[in-house]
Amino acid sequence: MNLVTEKLKEVLLSVLPITLIVLILNFTITPVEKPLLLRFLIGAVFVIIGLSIFLAGVDIGITPIGNVMGSTLTKTNKVSIVIIAGLVLGFFISVAEPDLQILGAQVSFVTSGMVSKWLIVIIVSIGIAVMLALGLGRILYNIPLYKLLTIIYGIILLLSIFTSPEFLAISFDASGATTGALTVPFMLALSLGVSHLKKDSKSSEKDSFGLVAIASSGAIIAVMIMSILSKIDRITATLEIDTEVSASIIEPFIKEIPKISFEIMLALLPILIIFLIFQKIKFKLSKKSVRKILFGIFFTFIGLVIFLVGVNAGFMELGTVLGYKVASLENKTYLVVTGFALGFVTILAEPAVYVLTHQIEDVTSGYVKRKIVLFALSIGVGFAVALSMLRIMIPQIQLWHYLLPGYIISILMSYYVPKLFVGMAFDSGGVASGPMTATFILAFAQGAADAIECADVLIDGFGMISMVAMTPIIALQILGFIFKVKSIKGGVENNVG
């Protein structure tokens, strides 16, 4: 219980800022209906409790499984086994990732079923599986991350020429949605387990990051290939913004519980089954360790259910209404400023961000402080949402106008930034776009796009997650430059090299 209390203090400080911003907006420029606001406040309580329990569960259950699995796979000294395990783990973990389920459902909803939820989920999961296997292979063969990312993003830029604008937005959004609350802790632990077996500690430190970045690129490539092969040119979408808000406050929460419980059970089942099979044939952990891990998985389940019920029932509808109302104001500057503020604070409440920032601090033995990383991520995501609001307002700005130069800059920077920061930066891109972004911020963007006549809900609403996945890469690599300058001055360049 001490662990949950410790997490509770951290989470409380993270969720309070977004709650305060919504309350300030409500009492100033965009008052919302009382039931909606009350549901949001109840949702905030759910998010705080759920996230605290979830993070404790990850520490006790998910991370140890990933670590022991990574080291066990590597000890076999058979690349074929590591690759096959990567394919299987990548597919099953992605299929059940709650964030991907959310994105798939939203794509299906706004396209009136033309693109089904399960088509998106299966296609993306295949892409993730292939690239996760490639990422594990990279660690084993000591392939430099920045070189591999150059090739991967070169392929993505080439495919983007032939991809329709609608699917361009969905493909980059999918990369953010696949690296959510469940997949990130597992992938980080897996890469840590594989890389720790290296004799070179410096190489091990650098290789413990980057797997999330490589895996998430598989989602982009998979959706782009689907778009090119399916030849679906034009899909349109609208959102029905319901101005008549339901008077019931508790009912939406009760409705969400069974649906989300089933989704999370599906999400955790593959990890549980794979762990039990490996425990029987390979791990041979003590009964005490197994009990602790199973207890951690149960905590992860309870925490994720409470967190996602709070987000879906309390945050999402308010996000859409808030976006619609702010975008309807005569002064459009409010939309950009509100977008930046929401982006800046929402990242603090992302579950996977906690896992990544703690791992960064642990791996670097406290040299790279998690508070500094969090601040850099907040600035990056704030700009991502603000720029997305500009794109919604100005029809001449297209998504590729941001993404093309953004990723070119990211790749070029990777050649000059300390290599440890390259892995951290590209991992943070996927981590930043978790369930809070995939629900509250995405709903805000879609609400804004629906209010502005010249905007397209599908193209302009969905491209926002891809921006949130890109800007942290640049922000953290800039942080890497700062550390490099500091380390050269202090004569400790080897710490970050």
Phi, psi and omega in degrees: 000333178300322180296317179296318179299318179297316179293323181301319179297316180297311185295321180304315180292337181276322185273334181301318181301316181293324178295317180296319180298316179297318179296318178299315179298320181297319183270001179239271190271333184226077177296137178245165182297146185302314180301322180295317180292319179296320177297321178298316181293320176295319177301321179298320178296316178301315181299315181296311181294312183298315181295323179296313180294318180301312183296324175295318179297320178298315180300319186276325189247303189290313182299313178300322179298311180300316181298310183291326179291318179299313182291324179294316180299318183291325181297338179294338182059019178245112182298323182301320180293318179298317182294313180297316178299319177300317180297313182294310181298314181302316183292308187291324179291320182290318181307322186259004180299121182305322180298319180292324176299318179298311181298315179302317179295320181290322177297315179298320182295309185285342177262012181053039176083359179299323174245109187284154180303312186287335175297312178299313183299313182292313181300313181297318182295325176296316178300316179298315182301313181298315184284331176295317177299318178297319180296321177292322176298322179300316181297317182294323184265006179056038178281127180302132184300315185297328179289317179295318179296326177299315180295313182300311182286338171296317178296317180298314180297323178293314179295327183297335179297325185261000183266138180292153182304322181297313182284337175298314178297314183295321183296315179289326176296322181298326181295324177286320185290333182284336181262076187252204188298334185257316185290322184298308179304321182291314180296318179298317180293322179297313181293326178294318179296317180291313185288333183293340181281355178286145180287330181277107186295326181292319178294319179299319180300314182290321184285348179287351174242155177116336182295320179299318181297314181293314181299316183293334177293335177298326178295317181298310183298317183298314181291323178297315178297319177300317180297315182292317182287325182283339180055034174278109186278305194233116172234134182245161182207151172221158175247138174266101178281113183275109180281342177274096183280137180300136182283339181289135182261317185275327187309313180302326179291316180297320179298322185285330188305306182296320182296312182290322178302318180294317181297317181289325177298317176299322183292320185273337184303312179301318180297317180297313181296314180299318179298313182295322178295312179297322179298320182291317187261339190224308189298308183053045178288159179292157180301324180297316179296319180296316179300318180297317180295317179296322176297319178297320179295319178298317177299318178301316180299307182300314182297315181294321179298310181298316181299309185288330174296316178298316180294311185288318184273332186254327188261321194294310182297320179295323178302314180296312181296318180298314178300316181296316184289318180294320180291337180279348179292150182295319180275106185284350177300326179303323183295316181292315181296315179298319178302315180297314182298316180294318178298318182300318185267335183295324181302331181293339182258009179282126182301313185292334179298321178299313183297314182295312184295325176292320179294322178300314181295320180293311184297323181269011181052040176083000181294319176258105184288138182296329180296322179292318179297316179300318180296316179298318178296318180299315178299314181301312182289324176303313177296323180301313182289320179298315179294326177294323177294321176298319180294325177293322183284326185247105185298336181291336180277120178253162185301319183293339176297332176270311189292318183300302178296325182300311181285329175297315177299316181301314181293316179298318179298326184298341179280343186242342181280149173309133191299332176300320182288335179297310179298315180298317184295311183290328173295320183296332178301315178287322184294324184297330184262071180262201185298327178294319179288316183293345179247289188296308183289321178297318178297320178299314181295319180290324176297317179295317180296327180287332182280334183263122189302319186281356184267154177247123184302320183288310183287310186279326180289315186282335182293348186296319181298323180296328177291319179295330179281341184265312188299326177297332179299314179292316182301315182286330177288327173298318176301322177298319176299316180299315178297323180297314179298315180298318184290325177294316178297322183271354178073027180235043185300330184295338182296328183244352186310000000 
